[in-house]
Amino acid sequence: MASGGPAGIQMTVKDWLTMALLSVVWGASFFSIEIAVTELPPFTIVSIRVGLAAIALFFYMRAKGIPLPFEGRSYKGQVIFAMALMGFFNNIVPQSLIVWGQTHITSSLASILNATMPIFTVFIAHFFTSDEKLTANRLIGVLVGFGGVVLIVGPAALKGLTSGLLGQTAVLGGAASYAVAAVIGRRFVRLGLKPMQIAFGQVLAAAVMFTPFAVLYEKSYALAMPSTGVILALISLATISTAFAYLLYFRLIANAGATNASLVTLTIPVTASALGIGFLGEVLEPTHGLGLVCIGLGLLIINGRMFRRRATGVV
């Protein structure tokens, strides 16, 4: 393991703002899933999520005059294969595992386990990228930030670790799959695809591959019509937390790299905590403040700014 600041890509102010917005729209997904699982089985939720997201992105692309990912390209086969690969690792596997996991564990514990994604990413990116090698600062920063997540969500949520082992393993598997997808996502730049095209292509591929299985396995066609609350949760999950979120996410991967983009999972609990304090009357606990400090410190360590300033004598 190398020492010193992170090698390669550094984040700009615009990248940090994109991450902040992404943490909000993805943070809302845990709440939407919590509502949806009360009436619908997991695979049906995932198939509806990616299907509606694909439809929303298709009409948006047509309205903006953006060509489909494989239009006008001589290497259509490569693009289709890449979309299928991303649809599998970034949608089908992680979303199925996390939604199923939330039927066995609390959303709070799920958000903590999901925040392990950067830990998986720093190791995977080290072996499969040339400019995101594992460094001491990067690993320490991720671990410090993860500690902050535990403090914000609440150490009491970890009591769930004594039960629901299968649910926990599922969410961890989902986080690992997201990490694989983050590294794969960087390779789309070589195919000349825009973030909009990547976002559409991978949810379309996921919908085509997964919907038939979900319909047959869970007999989705025989399910009762869900309530208005669940329908609204599904629409929010598909349009805001999937379609719009992926536009931001793939732009962030292209600009800041896989490891930096994965750090958004550390900031999602911050958003959830802020919303709870601001709108649900939750109390700001000392652990919340300490958790924010840990996450902020972890992000600074990962980005290397503290060490660059120390090296240059800037305070």
C-alpha positions in Angstrom: 0.0 0.0 0.0 1.4 3.3 -1.0 1.5 6.3 1.3 0.7 9.9 0.7 -2.3 11.5 -0.9 -4.6 9.8 -3.4 -3.1 9.3 -6.8 -4.7 10.6 -9.9 -8.1 12.2 -9.9 -9.1 15.1 -7.6 -12.6 16.5 -7.1 -13.6 20.1 -8.1 -16.2 22.2 -6.3 -18.7 21.2 -9.0 -18.0 17.6 -8.3 -18.7 18.1 -4.5 -22.0 19.9 -5.3 -23.0 17.1 -7.6 -22.2 14.6 -4.8 -24.3 16.6 -2.3 -27.3 16.6 -4.7 -26.9 12.9 -5.4 -26.8 12.2 -1.7 -30.2 13.8 -1.4 -31.9 11.9 -4.3 -30.4 8.6 -3.3 -31.0 9.1 0.3 -34.7 9.3 -0.5 -34.6 5.8 -2.1 -34.3 4.0 1.3 -37.5 5.7 2.4 -39.3 4.9 -0.8 -38.2 1.2 -0.6 -39.4 1.0 3.0 -42.8 2.1 1.8 -42.9 -0.2 -1.3 -41.9 -3.4 0.5 -45.0 -3.2 2.6 -47.2 -4.2 -0.3 -45.0 -5.5 -3.1 -42.3 -8.3 -3.4 -38.7 -7.2 -3.9 -38.1 -8.3 -7.5 -41.3 -6.7 -8.7 -40.2 -3.4 -7.1 -36.8 -3.6 -8.9 -38.4 -4.4 -12.3 -40.9 -1.5 -11.9 -38.1 0.8 -10.8 -35.8 0.2 -13.8 -38.7 0.0 -16.3 -40.2 3.3 -15.3 -36.7 4.9 -15.2 -36.0 3.7 -18.7 -39.3 5.1 -20.0 -38.7 8.5 -18.3 -35.1 8.7 -19.7 -36.2 7.7 -23.2 -38.8 10.5 -23.5 -36.3 13.0 -22.0 -33.7 12.0 -24.6 -36.1 12.3 -27.4 -37.3 15.7 -26.2 -33.7 16.9 -26.1 -32.7 15.3 -29.4 -30.1 13.0 -27.8 -29.5 9.8 -29.9 -29.9 6.4 -28.2 -26.6 4.8 -27.1 -26.3 2.5 -30.1 -27.6 4.8 -32.8 -25.1 5.7 -35.5 -22.3 3.6 -34.1 -20.4 0.9 -36.0 -19.6 -0.9 -32.7 -23.2 -1.5 -31.6 -22.3 -4.9 -30.2 -19.7 -3.5 -27.8 -22.2 -0.8 -26.6 -25.0 -3.4 -26.0 -22.7 -5.7 -24.1 -21.4 -2.8 -21.9 -25.0 -1.7 -21.2 -26.0 -5.3 -20.3 -22.9 -5.6 -18.0 -23.7 -2.3 -16.3 -27.4 -3.1 -16.0 -26.5 -6.4 -14.3 -24.0 -5.0 -11.8 -25.5 -1.6 -11.2 -29.2 -2.4 -11.1 -30.3 -6.1 -11.1 -27.9 -7.5 -8.5 -27.5 -4.6 -6.0 -31.1 -3.4 -6.1 -32.5 -6.9 -5.7 -30.2 -7.7 -2.9 -30.8 -4.4 -1.0 -34.6 -4.4 -1.5 -34.7 -8.0 -0.3 -32.4 -7.2 2.5 -34.6 -4.5 3.7 -37.4 -7.0 4.2 -35.2 -8.6 6.9 -33.3 -5.6 8.5 -34.1 -2.0 9.2 -33.4 0.8 6.7 -31.0 2.4 9.2 -28.8 -0.8 9.3 -29.2 -1.1 5.6 -27.9 2.4 5.1 -24.8 1.7 7.3 -24.0 -1.5 5.3 -24.6 0.2 2.0 -22.0 2.8 3.1 -19.3 0.1 2.8 -19.4 0.6 -0.9 -16.3 2.9 -0.9 -14.3 0.3 1.0 -15.0 -2.2 -1.7 -14.4 0.4 -4.4 -10.9 1.4 -3.2 -9.7 -2.2 -3.5 -11.4 -3.0 -6.8 -10.3 0.3 -8.4 -6.7 -0.4 -7.3 -6.5 -3.5 -9.4 -8.6 -2.4 -12.4 -7.7 1.2 -13.0 -4.4 3.0 -13.6 -5.1 6.3 -11.8 -7.0 5.2 -8.7 -4.4 3.2 -6.8 -4.9 2.3 -3.2 -3.1 4.6 -0.8 -2.9 4.8 3.0 -4.7 8.1 3.0 -7.5 6.8 0.8 -8.1 3.7 2.9 -7.9 5.6 6.2 -10.2 8.3 4.9 -12.8 5.7 3.9 -12.7 4.0 7.3 -12.9 7.3 9.2 -15.9 8.3 7.0 -17.6 5.0 7.6 -17.2 5.5 11.3 -18.9 8.8 11.0 -21.8 7.1 9.2 -22.2 4.7 12.1 -22.3 7.6 14.6 -24.9 9.5 12.5 -27.3 6.6 11.9 -26.8 5.6 15.5 -24.6 2.9 17.0 -27.9 1.3 18.3 -28.7 0.3 14.7 -25.7 -2.1 14.9 -27.6 -4.1 17.4 -29.3 -5.6 14.4 -26.1 -7.3 13.5 -27.0 -10.0 16.0 -30.0 -11.1 13.8 -31.0 -11.0 10.2 -27.7 -12.3 8.9 -29.0 -13.1 5.5 -30.4 -9.6 5.1 -27.1 -8.1 6.1 -25.2 -10.3 3.7 -27.5 -9.3 0.9 -27.0 -5.6 1.5 -23.2 -6.0 1.7 -23.4 -8.0 -1.6 -25.3 -5.1 -3.1 -22.7 -2.6 -2.0 -19.9 -4.7 -3.5 -21.9 -5.0 -6.8 -22.3 -1.2 -6.9 -18.5 -0.9 -6.4 -17.8 -3.2 -9.4 -20.3 -1.2 -11.5 -18.5 2.1 -10.5 -15.2 0.8 -11.9 -16.9 -0.6 -15.0 -18.6 2.8 -15.5 -15.3 4.5 -16.1 -14.8 2.4 -19.2 -17.9 3.9 -20.9 -15.9 7.1 -21.6 -13.8 5.1 -24.1 -17.0 4.2 -26.1 -17.8 7.9 -26.4 -21.1 7.7 -24.5 -22.6 10.6 -22.7 -23.9 10.3 -19.1 -27.5 10.5 -20.3 -26.9 7.7 -22.8 -25.2 5.5 -20.2 -28.0 6.1 -17.7 -30.7 5.1 -20.2 -28.9 2.2 -21.7 -28.1 0.4 -18.4 -31.7 0.8 -16.9 -33.1 -0.4 -20.3 -30.9 -3.4 -20.3 -31.8 -4.2 -16.7 -35.5 -3.9 -17.5 -35.3 -6.2 -20.5 -33.2 -8.8 -18.7 -35.0 -8.8 -15.3 -38.7 -8.0 -15.9 -39.6 -11.4 -17.4 -37.9 -13.2 -14.4 -39.7 -11.0 -11.9 -43.1 -11.4 -13.5 -42.8 -15.2 -13.7 -41.0 -15.8 -10.3 -43.2 -13.5 -8.2 -46.4 -13.7 -10.4 -46.5 -9.9 -10.6 -49.5 -10.1 -12.9 -51.6 -11.6 -10.1 -50.7 -9.0 -7.4 -53.3 -6.6 -6.1 -53.1 -3.0 -7.2 -50.9 -1.2 -4.7 -52.1 1.8 -2.6 -51.6 5.4 -3.7 -48.7 5.8 -1.3 -46.9 2.9 -2.7 -47.5 4.0 -6.3 -46.1 7.5 -5.4 -43.1 5.8 -3.7 -42.4 3.8 -6.9 -42.7 6.8 -9.1 -40.3 8.7 -6.9 -37.9 5.7 -6.7 -37.9 5.4 -10.5 -37.8 9.0 -11.7 -35.8 10.8 -9.0 -33.8 8.2 -7.2 -32.9 6.2 -10.4 -33.3 8.2 -13.7 -32.2 11.6 -12.4 -29.7 10.1 -9.9 -27.9 8.1 -12.6 -27.4 11.1 -14.7 -25.6 12.8 -11.8 -23.7 9.6 -10.9 -22.3 8.8 -14.3 -21.3 12.4 -14.8 -19.5 12.2 -11.4 -17.7 9.0 -12.4 -16.5 10.5 -15.7 -15.2 13.7 -14.0 -14.0 12.4 -10.6 -13.4 8.7 -10.9 -14.9 5.6 -9.4 -13.6 5.9 -5.9 -14.5 9.5 -5.5 -18.0 8.9 -6.9 -18.5 6.0 -4.5 -18.1 8.4 -1.5 -21.7 9.5 -2.0 -22.8 6.5 0.1 -21.0 8.1 3.1 -23.0 11.3 2.7 -26.5 9.8 2.3 -27.0 9.3 6.1 -26.0 13.0 6.6 -28.9 14.0 4.3 -31.3 11.6 6.0 -30.3 12.9 9.4 -30.7 16.5 8.3 -34.2 15.9 6.9 -35.2 14.1 10.1 -34.0 17.0 12.3 -35.5 19.7 10.0 -38.9 18.1 9.2 -39.6 15.3 11.6 -38.7 16.9 14.9 -35.7 14.6 15.6 -33.2 15.9 18.1 -29.6 16.7 17.1 -27.5 14.4 19.3 -23.8 14.9 20.1 -23.0 11.8 18.1 -24.5 13.5 15.0 -22.0 16.3 15.3 -19.1 13.9 15.9 -20.3 11.8 12.9 -20.3 14.8 10.6 -16.8 15.7 11.7 -15.6 12.1 11.0 -17.2 12.1 7.5 -15.8 15.5 6.7 -12.4 14.5 7.9 -12.6 11.3 6.0 -13.5 13.1 2.7 -10.6 15.5 3.2 -8.2 12.7 3.8 -9.3 10.8 0.7 -9.1 13.9 -1.4 -5.6 14.6 -0.1 -6.1 18.3 0.5 -5.0 18.3 4.1 -1.7 16.7 3.2 -1.1 18.9 0.1 -1.6 22.0 2.3 0.8 20.6 4.9 3.4 19.8 2.3 3.1 23.3 0.8 2.9 25.1 4.1 -0.6 26.5 3.4 -2.9 26.8 6.3 
